[in-house]
Each structure stands twice: as structure tokens, then as C-alpha cells.
Amino acid sequence: MEDYFDRGWTDGLPIVPPSQDRVREFLDAAHRSPSDVIGAEPTKGRVITAEKVAVNAVMAGCRPEYFPVVATAVEAMCEPEFNLHAITASTMGAAVLMVVGGPVVSEIGINSGVSVFGPGHRANATIGRAIRLVIINATGSSSGEIDKATLGHPGKYTWCMAEDTNVSPWEPLHVERGLSENESAVTIFAALSGIQVANHESESPRDILSSFRDGMFAIGARHGELNIVLCPEHIGHFRAAGWTKNQVKQTLFELAQRTEAEWRAEGQVLPESDDSSQMISTASKPENINVLVAGGAAGAFSSIIPLWTAGNGTRSVTKRIKF
């Protein structure tokens, strides 16, 4: 065990030794050959094989049935638009946030409820951790070497969640992106630490969304993409009022506007303009706001999750999970 620490092959926590039998069991679970190419780190050109991914999934503590999710997430991570090298080398400290949808969520027990970003669920904890170990061991991005994050955040250990489709009145993210409800999918984001938003008093959807304004102002202007996670207690009011997901996006876009002059006064860097009175929103357009539903039934706490470089230097990637 100490040898893994000494060689820099861990995230600082103990690992499960990746025996040949364990690795083969994982590969068989996803019908993969050891030499199958899952992807390549776009900048350094490091090829990531199925065997390498399986080794790291074993080390992370995954069960074999989790491996198709891990392998698909690695495929998504290697897409050029995700910008993996820049994300993992940046001082900004982004983590890979995984949002899993479809039947696989209940089949392998991915948590979408109480403490959705917290500990206690093996699938969430180990799938997310496997991705971090792949980044360390298969792409060479270890802390203090390529990874130069100023602060980082706990999501860099593990960050995997599902949407609560039993609570949500809307279609889940992977369906919004063109897949069917019967298909399982994973979406990955280069995500910064979340900002918790509390509102225990309001019942009006617009008043609830007004609580997000200051948090959205704090993350800056003209985001190419950002995530909002609404908790069940808040969602109950949206359902009662008959609101659509597009209404939420449009309202947040409007609420998070201020003049160019006000943005600049807060230190926001913007392109040169002749109109300092023009209104600019946190999001470049309403469609850039992803609305997710998750969390415990008690407590009116939702979240804003900004992305690396305001979502302008990276794009989230959604892929159907292959079994």
C-alpha cells in the first residue's frame, strides 16, 4: 500500500490493490478488451485504454457494475470541447462534476437525494474518485506537478450525482439533450465549488429565484454555461405554480442583470464598449443555464455551480452509457 503513495498513484487516500482478476472482472462488466482505446488526453496525446481506466476504477473502490459509467465519463472527458488539459493544469481549480441519468441511476444506486454532494453512497463516492485517479495516473496531472490549483475544492476528490426524477416536474438533462428517458447517460462539467442559496420564506418561484441574484453576481458576467441545482422544497413551489424549466432559465437570466458600469465597478473584465449603461447578465443567454433537481426533502437549500473560465473555455459533454 505504501508503494502506491510513494509513487504518487493515489489521491492521498488508501486504495484497493488492482489485481489482474479484479481488473478483468471490470473489463468484462463493460464488454471491453484491455487494449480498447477509451480516449486520449488531447494536448499531451496520452492514450487511455480500457485497462488503465479499469485499474483506476478498482483502486477507487468501485464495483464492477459501475465500470460502464466510469468508462463513458472518461470518453466524455477526452472530447476536445471539454478542454481536459487546460482544466487540470489551471490555477482555477476545477473538478469534474458528473451528472448521471437514466435507468442506471437506480440500478447501481447513485444518490440524488439527501446529502447529494456529500458522503455515504458508494456509487457516487467511488465513481467520482475513479475519474480523479484516471486524471492523476493516466493523464499525469497530479497536484503540484501539472495541477497548479491555487485552492482547489473537495469536488476534486470525487463529484458524482444524479437528478431526482421522482421529484422533478421536468425532463432530466440527458433527455433535454436529445436522449430518451430509457437510455442511461453521463454529463460531465468542469465545475468550480458551489454557492449555497437559502430561502425558507418565499413561495413564489420568482421570489425564490431572486435569492440567487447575489450569488450569480459573485461569479461574474457572460457565462457560456452554468448550473443551478434546485432542492425538492423549492421545486414544490415551482410545480404548484406550473413553471417550466425554460421559465426558470429566462427569469434567472433577467434577475442576474446589471449595467456594464456596475460589472466593471466590481472588477469584472469585459470587452471594450461604448455603452456603459447596457444591461449584461451573468449568463450570455438563458439557454446557457442548466437547471438540475436534487437534494434532500427537508431544507430550502439550493446551489449555484459555476464552471471553469465562466464556461467559455470548456463545454459540458453528454454521452450515452455503453453496456
N, C-alpha and C positions, 0 to 999 in steps of 0.2 A: 504493500500500500504506500509506504513512504517513497518508493521509487517513482510513483506517479506524481507525487507532489514535487519531488526533486527535479523531475524532468519538465515541470510546468504543464502537465497534461490535465490538470483539474481546474475547477473554478474556485479552489480554496476549500472545498468540502470533500469528504470522503466519496469514493466511487465504488461501483460494483466491478470487480475484475472481469474483463471481456473475454471469457473463454471461447474457444473455437465453437463448441457446441451451442453456447448461448447466441453467438453471432449468427450461426447457421439457422437457428430457430427463428430469429428475427427476419432474416432474408426470406425464409420460406413463408413467413406470415404475409409478406408483401409480394410474393412470387417474383423475387429479384435474384439475379445472379451476382456474385461478388464483384465482378468487373463492370456491371452495368453503370453507365455514367449518369449520375443524377443531375450534375451541372458542373459549372466551372466558375471560379471567382473571376469576374470579368476583367479586372485590372491586372492581377498577377498571373492569371491563367492557370491557377491551381485546379486540377481536375478532382472532383469529388465523386468517388464511386459509392455504390450502394454498400459495399463492405465498410468503408470509412464511416458512413452515416450509421450503420448498424452497430459498429464498435462504440461509437459515442452514445447511442441510444441505450445500449446495455450499461455503459458506465454511469449514465444519468439515473438509472433505476427504473427505466420503462418496462412495461410488459410487452411481449411480442405483438399483441394486437394493437398497440399504439403505433407500431412502426410505419404503417402506411401514411399516417398523419404527419409523422416526422419527415419522412422521405418527400412527401409533397410540399411541405413547408420549405425544405431545402431547395427543391426545384424552383419554387417561387422566389426565394431569396437570391437565386443566381440570375434572375431576369435583369437585363441591363437597366431598365427603368427604376428598379429598386435602389440601385447605386450602392451595392454592398460595401465595396472597399472604402468609399468616402464615409459612409456611416460608421464603420468600425474603426476608422482611423481618426475620426473627428474629435476635437476637444468638447463638442457639444453634448456628447454622452448619451446618444440614443440607444434604445433597446429594441429588440424585435418583439413586437406585440403580435400574437397570433389570435385570430378570432375564428373559431371552428363552428361550422353549421351543418345541418342535415342529420340523418339518422345515426351517424357515428357518434354524435354527442351522447345520446342515451346508451348506445351500445357499449361504449368504453368508460362512461361515467365522467365526462368533462363537466365541471361545475359552472353553472350560470347564475347561481343564487347567492346565498349568504356568504359574505367574505369572498366575493368573486375574484378579487385581486390578491387574496391572502392565502395562508397555508391550509393544509388539511385534506387536500384532494390529490391523490397520487397522479392521476392523468394530467391534470393541469401542471402540477409541480415538475414532473419528470419530462413531459413533452417539451415544455418551455426550456428546461435545463438542457435537454439534448441539443437544442438549437444553439445554445450558448457554447456548449462543448464542441460542436462542429465548427463554430466560428473560431474558437481557440485552436483546435487541433488540425482541422482540415484547411483553414484559410490562413493560419498563422497569426491571427490578430489577438495577441494576449496583452493583458494590462501592463502598461509601462513600456511595451515594445512598439507595436503598431497602434494599439489602442491608447490614445492620449487624452481620454476624457478628463476634463477638469474636475467634475464632481461625479458624473455617472448617476445612477439611481438603482434602487433594488430590483427593478424590472430587468436589469441586465443579468441577474441570476436566472430568472425564469418569469415569463409573462404569457400565459395562455388562458383563454377564456372561451365561453360560448355565450350566445344570446339566449335569453329566456323566451322561447317562442310560445310558451303557455301563458305568459303574462302580456307579451307584446300584442297590440292590436294591428301591427303592420307586418309586411313581409320581411324576412330576415335579409341580411346584407347579401348573401350569395345569390338569393333569388332576385334581389334588386339588380344584381349584376349579370343576370341572364341565365342562371342555372335553375333547375327545378327543385322543389321542396324535397323530392325523393332522392336527390343527389347530395352527397356529402362534399364539403369544400372547406378549404382553409384560406383565409385572407391574412396577409402579413403587412405590418406597418412598421416604419422606423419611428418609434414613439418616444417622446420625452415624458418626464414624470407628470402624473395627472394633477389637476387642481380640483379639490373637492368643493362642491357647491351645495349649500344647505338652505332649504326654505321649508319650514314646518307650518307656516301660517296660510300661504296662498292656496286657493283652489282654482283660480283662473289660470289656464295654460299660459297666457301672455305674461301674467304676473310671475309665474314660476320661471319662465324663460328670462324675465328681466333680471333675475338673480344671477344669471350667467354673464351679464354685461361686463362687470368689472374684471372678472376672470379672463374674459375674451380680450378686453383691452390690454391686460397684462402680457398676453402672448404676442401682441403686435398686429400689424396690418397685412392685408392682401395674402392670406394663406392660400396656398394651392390645394390644401386638404387639411382637415382636422376632424377629430372625433368627439362626439358628445355621447356620454353614457347616461341614460335616464333610468332611475331606480323604479321599482314597482309602485311605491307610494305616489311618486309624481305621475307615473304613467296612468294610474287610476283616474286622475283628473283629466288627462288628455282623452282617454277613452270615453269618459262620461260626456265630454264636450264634443265628441265626434271629430276630433282633429286628425288630419292626415300627416304623414311624415313630411311631405312637401311643405305643409303649413308651418311645421316646426322649423324647417330649414330656412324658409323665407323670413319668418319672424326673427329668428336669431340673426340673420344677415342684416335686417333692418335695425334691430336693437343695438348691434355692435358697431354702429357707425359714429364717426366723429369727423371733424374737419381735418384737412391736411395739416393746417397750422397746429391744431391740438395734438395730432400724432407727433409732429416734429418737436413740439414742446416737451414731449415725454421721451425724446431721444430716439424716435423711430427714424431709420434711414429709408428715405423714399426717393424715387426718381425725380429729377428736377421738373418743376411745373410752374406755370404762370398763374395758377388759380389756387391760392392757399385756402380758399373757402370751400373747395369741393369736398363732398362727403365721401369718405373712404371707410369700408368695413374691415373687420378682422378677416373675413373670408373674401376672396376675389369674386365669388359668386355663390349663390345659395347651394348649388349642386355640389360644391366642394366640402360641404358639411356632412359627415357621416353620422347618422343617428342610430345608436345601438341601445338595446334594452337588457339590463342585467342587474343583479344585486339582490339583497335580502328583502323580505316583505316588510320588515319594520325599519323605520328611519327614512327621513326625507333627505337623503344624501345622493346627489348625482355627481357627475365628473366631466371635466373638460380634459381631453388628451391631445395636446399639440404634437405635431410631427417635426422631425429634423428639418432644419432650414425652412421652417414655416410651410413644409410640404411642397416647396418649389424645387428642391434638389432631389426629391425622391417621389415615387408614386407607389401607392399600395398595389399589391398583386393578389388576385384571387385565382385559385386553381382547384379544379375538381380532384378529389382524392381518389387515387387508383388503388384498387384492392386486388 
